[in-house]
């Protein structure tokens, strides 16, 4: 049980230190998908 708890705390520490490395690409990907969706609404395929 101690091993699981230590592993969880280690994972939480890694995510706490690197949250911005996950957030920035996710934000860019979301913006690209939103732009593609709005573009498909503005210029529908024939």
Buried (B, 14 or more C-beta within 10 A) or exposed (E): EEEEEEEEEEEEEEEEEEEEEEEEEEEEEEEEEEEEEEEEEEEEEE
